[in-house]
Amino acid sequence: MLTYHLDHASKIPLYEQLYRAIRSDIMAGGLAGGDRLPAKRQLAQHLRVSQITVETAYGQLLAEGYVRSVPRSGYFVQRLDAVPRAPRPRPAEPTTASDETACAFDFQTNIVDTDCFPFSTWAKLLRAVLTDYDRSLLLAAAPQGVPALREQIRRYLYEFRGIAVDSEQIIVGAGSEYLVTLLIQLLGRERTYAIETPGYPKLSRIFRANDAVTAPIPLDSDGLRVDRLKQTDASVVYLTPSHHFPLGVVTPAARRAALLRWAGEEDGRYLIEDDYDSEFRFASRPIPALKELDHNDRVIYLNTFAKSLAPSLRIGYLVLPHSLLPAYRDRFGGYASTVPSFEQYTLARFLETGSFERHVNRIRNLYKARLDTLLDALARSPLAGRYAVSGAEAGLHILLHVDNGMDEAGLIAAARAQGVRVYGLSGYYVGTNADCPPATVILGYAGIASEQLPEAVRRLAAAWIP
């Protein structure tokens, strides 16, 4: 007779406890295929439970295929082939106190200050959108994004970036990773795509994941080298001309003209302009976009709201040349937008009411003050005279070139020992990093509060000036 301990005080029903126990014996081989289960009345009396409890447990086993019912004979165990168990992975080592200390200050670049998000304004607009659009928000969004948002993006590009486009050229999508993947599918995997080195490490991984060939092109003081580009068979270039990541290089007019000439020399050539942080220029007005100079419709403009609002919103957009629109609509016209209508309509209102412009002005001033605090703390620290800063004119990170006898790896390790995480520039190079400036780290300061920056710098000085 089957004997199981059933806990009458447990929150788990008795029938489920019995079902689990019998199922466990079947899966472990304790009950073999063909074995007959005890009659419901006998098992109920043996376990001192109701016959309904046993009947319900047997019924669940029958429904899941662990037993079969034979009329006037009872329930029999189904024969099951054993499923081998994979070895359990070893549990991760527990986090030590030193590991926690290493994360006290993290100068990562892919973060913004979430305290700056306009929660109250966003919530107010979201409630208005829910009221105004009601059930229509539950329908699939148009493939290119809701018209209201595309119109507001068109207006924003014209008024603040000098880019004149039609709203029909704009495609809203869930972040830059998705949009780049979309472009690879649209333009073709058989092409060679030129990318900047150094640059976004994730970018080359996206191209590899889509079976596309890349050609890393080095930079000089004016940006991507066109002479090296011409030595490849690339037909598409992905670049950040207004503020290169991570070097901070601004591509001047002459180099931009050379890139546009290269694109116009052959049919099917395109430039993908990633304008990822154009809102954060501190030393002058925003640098005009390459798309503004594009008179032959060869520039694909890409931007997101990750830096200006929040990465988790996953809202970005493309501006496609007119020549690519028929192919896009033919291949992707039946797809629903990857961004929910709720967020699209709310962002449209945020742009339309001027809230976005006010928000950007506020956080630009906040980040500028944070940058000034960082630079002042460095200048007052024992590091004074032993470092050089570049890329402080724009963006939310700086390059720090340290002259203390340590190499890049030594700088990173010493900083970590003091509870500060910094990132080496060499990690952003694709292929060889032979041209990487020595002893250079990247400090992204957006995620560290102004009042904490002096302590972070004090720890860096303790790490690097023994």
C-alpha positions in Angstrom: 0.0 0.0 0.0 1.3 3.5 -0.9 2.1 5.4 2.2 2.7 9.2 2.2 2.8 11.8 4.9 0.2 14.4 4.2 0.3 17.6 6.2 -3.2 18.6 7.2 -2.0 22.0 8.4 -0.3 23.0 5.1 -1.8 25.6 2.8 -1.3 23.1 -0.1 -4.5 21.1 -0.5 -4.4 17.4 0.5 -5.2 16.2 -3.1 -2.3 18.2 -4.5 0.1 16.9 -1.9 -1.0 13.3 -2.8 -0.8 14.0 -6.5 2.7 15.4 -6.2 3.9 12.4 -4.1 2.6 9.8 -6.6 3.9 11.8 -9.6 7.3 12.0 -7.9 7.4 8.2 -7.4 6.4 7.6 -11.0 9.1 10.0 -12.3 11.7 8.5 -10.0 10.9 4.9 -11.0 9.4 3.9 -7.7 6.2 3.1 -9.5 6.9 1.3 -12.7 4.9 1.3 -15.9 2.0 -1.1 -15.6 1.8 -1.0 -11.8 -1.7 -0.8 -10.5 -2.6 2.0 -8.1 -4.5 1.1 -5.0 -8.3 1.4 -5.2 -9.6 4.9 -4.2 -11.5 3.6 -1.2 -8.6 1.5 0.2 -6.0 4.4 -0.2 -8.4 6.9 1.3 -8.8 4.7 4.4 -5.1 4.0 4.6 -4.1 7.7 4.4 -7.1 8.8 6.5 -8.4 11.2 3.9 -11.6 11.5 2.0 -12.2 9.4 -1.1 -12.8 12.7 -3.0 -9.2 13.7 -2.2 -7.8 10.5 -3.7 -10.2 10.7 -6.7 -9.1 14.3 -7.4 -5.4 13.4 -7.2 -5.9 10.4 -9.5 -7.9 12.6 -11.9 -5.0 15.1 -12.1 -2.5 12.3 -12.8 -4.8 10.9 -15.5 -5.2 14.3 -17.1 -1.4 14.8 -17.3 -0.8 11.3 -18.7 1.0 9.8 -15.7 -1.7 7.0 -15.3 -4.3 5.4 -17.5 -7.8 4.3 -16.4 -9.1 0.8 -17.3 -12.8 0.4 -16.8 -13.7 -2.0 -13.8 -10.0 -2.5 -13.3 -8.6 0.7 -11.9 -5.7 3.0 -12.5 -2.4 1.9 -14.0 0.9 3.7 -14.2 1.9 4.7 -17.7 5.3 3.6 -19.0 7.6 6.6 -19.1 11.0 6.8 -20.8 13.6 8.2 -18.3 14.6 11.8 -19.0 18.3 12.2 -18.0 18.9 15.1 -15.7 21.6 17.7 -16.6 24.1 18.3 -13.8 23.2 21.2 -11.6 25.4 24.2 -12.2 27.5 25.1 -9.3 26.1 28.0 -7.3 27.8 31.4 -7.9 30.3 32.5 -5.3 28.8 34.8 -2.8 29.5 38.4 -3.2 32.2 39.5 -0.8 32.6 42.8 1.0 35.4 43.8 -1.3 33.2 43.2 -4.4 30.6 45.5 -2.9 33.1 48.1 -2.2 34.3 47.9 -5.8 30.9 49.2 -6.9 30.7 52.1 -4.5 31.3 54.5 -7.4 30.7 53.4 -11.0 31.7 55.7 -13.8 29.7 53.7 -16.4 28.5 55.5 -19.6 25.3 53.7 -20.3 23.3 55.3 -17.5 21.4 58.5 -16.7 20.3 60.0 -13.5 16.8 58.5 -12.9 16.0 61.2 -10.3 15.9 63.6 -13.2 13.0 61.9 -15.0 9.9 64.1 -15.1 7.6 61.6 -13.3 4.8 64.0 -12.4 4.5 65.5 -15.9 4.8 62.1 -17.6 2.1 60.7 -15.3 -0.2 63.6 -15.9 0.1 63.3 -19.7 -0.3 59.5 -19.5 -3.6 59.9 -17.7 -4.7 62.4 -20.3 -3.8 59.9 -23.1 -5.7 57.1 -21.4 -8.8 59.3 -21.2 -8.6 60.6 -24.7 -7.7 57.5 -26.6 -9.4 54.9 -24.4 -9.7 51.4 -25.9 -7.9 52.4 -29.1 -4.6 52.2 -27.2 -5.1 48.4 -27.0 -5.0 48.0 -30.8 -1.7 47.3 -32.6 0.2 50.5 -33.5 0.9 51.5 -37.1 4.2 49.9 -38.4 6.1 53.2 -38.5 4.7 54.5 -35.2 1.6 56.5 -34.4 1.2 59.6 -36.7 1.0 62.0 -33.7 4.5 61.0 -32.5 6.1 61.0 -36.0 4.7 64.5 -36.6 6.1 65.8 -33.3 9.5 64.2 -34.1 9.5 65.8 -37.5 8.8 69.2 -35.9 11.5 68.7 -33.3 14.1 67.7 -35.9 13.3 70.8 -38.0 13.3 73.3 -35.1 16.2 72.0 -33.0 18.4 70.0 -35.4 17.7 71.9 -38.7 16.6 68.7 -40.5 13.7 69.0 -42.9 12.0 65.7 -43.5 8.5 64.3 -44.0 6.8 62.5 -41.2 6.3 59.5 -43.5 10.1 59.1 -43.5 10.2 58.5 -39.7 10.1 55.0 -38.2 9.6 54.6 -34.5 11.1 51.5 -32.9 12.2 49.9 -29.6 15.7 51.3 -29.2 18.8 51.5 -31.3 19.6 47.8 -31.2 16.2 47.0 -32.8 16.5 49.8 -35.3 20.1 48.8 -36.4 18.8 45.2 -36.8 16.0 46.5 -38.9 18.4 48.5 -41.1 20.6 45.4 -41.7 17.5 43.5 -42.9 16.4 46.4 -45.1 19.8 47.1 -46.6 21.0 43.5 -46.8 23.3 41.2 -44.9 25.5 40.7 -48.0 26.9 44.2 -47.7 30.0 45.3 -45.9 29.3 47.8 -43.1 32.0 50.2 -42.1 32.1 51.1 -38.4 34.2 53.4 -36.3 37.0 52.1 -34.1 37.0 52.8 -31.3 33.2 52.8 -31.0 30.2 51.0 -29.4 31.3 47.4 -28.5 27.7 46.4 -28.8 27.4 47.6 -32.4 29.8 45.0 -33.8 28.0 42.3 -31.9 24.7 43.3 -33.5 26.2 43.1 -37.0 27.7 39.7 -36.2 24.4 38.4 -34.8 22.8 39.4 -38.1 25.6 37.7 -40.2 26.7 41.0 -41.6 30.4 41.7 -42.4 32.0 44.8 -40.8 35.0 46.9 -41.7 36.5 48.7 -38.7 37.7 52.2 -39.8 40.1 54.2 -37.6 39.7 57.8 -36.7 41.9 60.8 -36.8 41.4 64.3 -35.2 38.6 65.0 -37.8 36.7 61.8 -37.4 36.3 58.7 -39.5 39.1 58.5 -42.1 37.7 58.5 -45.6 41.0 57.4 -47.1 40.8 54.2 -45.2 37.1 53.8 -46.0 37.9 53.9 -49.7 40.3 50.9 -49.2 37.4 48.7 -48.2 34.4 47.4 -50.2 32.0 48.9 -47.7 28.8 50.4 -49.0 27.3 51.6 -45.7 29.0 53.5 -42.9 27.8 53.8 -39.3 29.2 56.8 -37.6 28.7 59.4 -34.8 29.8 62.6 -36.5 28.4 65.2 -34.1 30.1 63.7 -31.0 32.1 60.5 -31.5 31.7 57.8 -28.9 33.9 57.5 -26.9 36.6 59.9 -28.2 34.4 63.0 -28.4 35.7 64.0 -31.9 33.4 66.4 -33.8 33.6 65.8 -37.6 34.2 69.2 -39.3 32.5 70.4 -42.4 35.3 69.4 -44.8 35.3 65.8 -43.6 31.5 65.7 -43.6 31.5 66.8 -47.3 34.1 64.1 -48.1 31.8 61.5 -46.5 28.8 62.7 -48.4 30.8 62.7 -51.7 31.8 59.1 -51.0 28.2 58.2 -50.5 27.1 59.9 -53.7 29.8 58.2 -55.9 27.9 54.9 -56.3 24.2 53.9 -56.1 23.2 52.1 -53.0 25.7 53.8 -50.6 24.4 55.1 -47.4 25.6 56.8 -44.2 23.9 55.9 -40.9 24.2 58.9 -38.6 23.8 58.1 -34.9 23.0 61.4 -33.2 22.9 59.8 -29.8 23.6 62.7 -27.4 23.1 65.9 -29.5 21.1 67.5 -26.6 24.2 67.7 -24.4 26.6 70.1 -25.8 28.0 72.5 -23.2 30.6 74.7 -24.9 28.5 75.9 -27.9 25.2 75.4 -29.7 24.5 71.8 -30.9 26.6 70.7 -33.8 24.5 70.6 -37.0 23.5 67.1 -38.1 25.1 65.4 -41.1 21.6 64.8 -42.3 21.1 68.6 -42.6 23.8 68.7 -45.3 22.4 65.6 -47.1 21.1 67.0 -50.5 21.3 63.6 -52.2 19.2 61.6 -49.7 22.0 59.3 -48.7 22.0 59.7 -44.9 19.9 57.5 -42.6 19.4 59.4 -39.4 19.1 57.5 -36.1 18.4 58.8 -32.6 16.7 57.7 -29.4 15.4 59.2 -26.2 17.6 57.0 -24.0 20.0 59.8 -22.9 17.4 62.6 -22.7 14.7 60.6 -20.9 15.5 57.0 -19.9 16.9 53.9 -21.5 14.1 51.7 -20.2 11.5 53.6 -22.3 13.0 51.9 -25.4 11.9 54.6 -27.8 14.1 55.4 -30.8 13.5 56.4 -34.4 15.0 56.3 -37.9 14.7 58.8 -40.7 14.8 56.9 -43.9 15.8 58.4 -47.3 12.8 58.5 -49.7 14.5 55.9 -51.9 14.3 53.2 -49.2 10.7 53.8 -48.2 9.2 51.5 -50.9 11.4 48.6 -49.8 10.7 49.2 -46.2 6.9 49.2 -46.8 7.1 46.2 -49.0 9.1 44.1 -46.4 7.9 45.5 -43.1 4.6 47.3 -43.8 2.6 44.5 -42.2 4.5 44.6 -38.9 3.1 46.3 -35.8 5.2 48.9 -34.1 7.5 47.6 -31.4 6.7 50.5 -29.1 3.3 50.4 -27.2 0.8 53.1 -28.2 0.6 54.3 -24.6 4.2 55.5 -24.6 4.1 56.8 -28.1 1.1 59.1 -27.5 2.5 60.2 -24.1 5.8 61.1 -25.7 4.0 62.9 -28.5 2.2 65.1 -25.9 5.5 65.6 -24.0 7.0 67.0 -27.2 4.0 69.0 -28.3 3.5 70.8 -24.9 7.1 71.9 -24.8 7.8 69.7 -21.8 10.6 67.9 -23.6 12.4 71.1 -24.4 12.1 72.3 -20.8 13.2 69.0 -19.4 16.3 68.9 -21.7 17.3 72.4 -20.7 17.0 71.5 -17.0 19.0 68.3 -17.2 21.6 69.9 -19.5 22.3 72.5 -16.7 22.3 69.8 -14.1 24.8 67.6 -16.0 26.9 70.7 -16.8 27.1 71.5 -13.1 28.0 67.8 -12.4 30.8 68.0 -15.0 32.1 71.2 -13.5 32.2 69.5 -10.1 34.1 66.5 -11.5 36.7 68.7 -13.2 37.1 70.9 -10.2 37.6 67.9 -7.9 40.2 66.5 -10.3 42.0 69.9 -10.4 42.1 70.1 -6.6 43.2 66.6 -6.1 46.8 65.1 -5.8 46.3 64.1 -9.5 46.7 67.8 -10.6 49.5 68.0 -13.2 49.4 64.2 -13.8 46.4 64.0 -16.1 44.7 65.5 -19.1 41.0 65.6 -20.0 39.5 65.4 -23.4 35.9 65.2 -24.6 34.5 67.5 -21.9 32.7 69.9 -24.4 29.7 67.6 -24.9 28.1 64.3 -23.9 28.0 62.6 -20.5 31.5 61.2 -20.2 35.1 62.4 -20.4 38.4 60.7 -21.3 41.0 60.9 -18.6 44.6 60.4 -19.7 46.7 59.6 -16.6 50.5 60.1 -16.4 51.6 58.3 -13.3 53.6 55.4 -14.7 50.7 52.9 -14.6 49.2 51.3 -17.7 45.5 51.1 -18.4 45.1 47.7 -16.6 46.9 49.1 -13.6 44.7 52.1 -13.4 41.6 50.0 -13.5 42.8 47.5 -10.9 44.0 50.2 -8.5 40.8 52.2 -8.8 38.7 49.0 -8.1 40.7 48.4 -5.0 39.6 51.8 -3.8 36.0 51.1 -4.6 35.8 52.9 -7.9 35.0 51.3 -11.3 36.4 53.0 -14.3 36.6 51.7 -17.9 39.6 51.4 -20.2 39.5 53.0 -23.6 41.2 50.0 -25.2 38.0 47.9 -24.7 36.1 50.1 -27.2 38.4 49.2 -30.2 37.4 46.7 -32.8 40.1 44.3 -33.8 43.5 45.8 -33.0 43.8 48.5 -30.4 47.4 49.5 -31.4 46.3 53.1 -31.9 44.8 53.4 -28.5 46.2 56.2 -26.4 48.0 54.7 -23.4 46.8 54.9 -19.8 43.4 56.3 -20.7 40.1 55.6 -19.0 36.5 56.7 -19.6 34.5 58.4 -16.8 30.8 58.5 -17.3 29.5 60.9 -14.7 25.7 60.9 -15.3 25.0 58.2 -12.7 27.0 59.8 -9.8 25.4 62.6 -7.8 27.4 65.9 -7.6 27.9 65.6 -3.9 29.4 62.2 -4.3 31.9 63.1 -7.0 34.6 64.7 -4.8 34.8 61.4 -2.7 35.0 59.4 -5.9 37.9 61.6 -7.1 39.6 61.4 -3.7 39.6 57.6 -4.0 41.0 57.7 -7.5 43.8 60.0 -6.3 44.5 57.5 -3.5 44.6 54.7 -6.0 46.8 56.4 -8.6 49.1 58.7 -6.5 50.4 56.3 -3.8 
